[in-house]
Every structure is written in C-alpha cells, then in structure tokens.
Amino acid sequence: MKNNTLAMVATISLIVGVASLIGYIDPAVCPPNVEQAFITCQQSASEHIWGFVGFTAFGLVTLVVGTISNRRRSRKSDSN
C-alpha cells in the first residue's frame, strides 16, 4: 500500500470546505440590532464563504497536481 500524503491533505481540505458551509449563518435571519456583538452576521457569513472557497480550491488544486505527478511518475517507471 502506498502512502499518498497529498491525497490525504486534499481530502481533509475538501471536508473542511464543506464543513465551513454547515456553520454558515444567513445574514438575513440575524437580529437587526446587535450592538455589542464580537462579530456581525455579515462578517461571519463572508468568513464562512471565503473559508469554503479557500479550502475547496486548495483541495482541488492539490488533488489535480498530485494526480498529474503520479501519472508522470508511473509513465516514467513503465518506460524503464
């Protein structure tokens, strides 16, 4: 069995991206007047969206680069 660290990192990143949407708070349903909040609903919503985009993009890029790298490596070993 082969250890593929990039695939593990990519999978975890994709899962974290999906999990960030689970905690999404819709700013339309927040109370209109929260004065002493640590973070506003709009800020929280945008952080969740950017977290999803960032983690998902990182996971997809890592999977694609790892797949291409593994295919190149296997073609080299087949030709030798």
N, C-alpha and C positions, 0 to 999 in steps of 0.2 A: 504494500500500500504506500502511495506517495503522499508526502506532506506538501500541501499547497497552501502556504500562508496567505498569499494574495487572495485566493478564493475565500478563505475564512474571513479576512478583513473586509472584503467586498460584501459578503453575505451579512455580516454584522452591521455594516454601514447601511445596507438596504433595509434591514429590520428596524434600525434606529430611525431611519427616514419615515417609515410607515408609522412607527410608534409616536413620532412627533405629531402626526395628524390626529392620533387618538386623543391627545390632550388639547386639541385646538378649541379655542373659545371664540365663538362668534361675537364680534363687537356689537352687532345689532340687538342682542339679547341682554347685554350688560346694563346695569342701572345707569341712568344718565348722569347722576351727580355723585360721584365718589371722590371726595376731596382729598382725603389723606391716604390714598392707596399707594402702595410701594411701586406698582406698575399699572399703567392703564390697560384697559381691554384691547385697545387698538395696538399698543406696543406688544402685548402678549401675543396677539393674533399674528402680527407681522414676524415676530421671532419664531413662531411655530412654522409659518410658511417658509421662511428662509432656512430654517433647520431642515425641513423636508427637502427643499431644493438642493441644499448643500450636501447632505448625507446621501441622497439618492444619486446625485450627479457623481459624487466621489465613488460610490459603489459601482455604478455602471461603467465609469471610465476604468476603474481597477479591474473589473471583470473582462472588459474588452482587451485591455493591454495584456492581462495575464493569459487570455486565450490565444491572442496573436503570438505572444512569446513562446507559449507551449507548443503551438503548431510549428513555428520555425525551428524550435529545438528538436521536435520529433522528426521533421523532414531532414535535418542535418544528420541525425543518428541513423535514419533509414538509408541515406545515400552512402554512408560509410561502410 
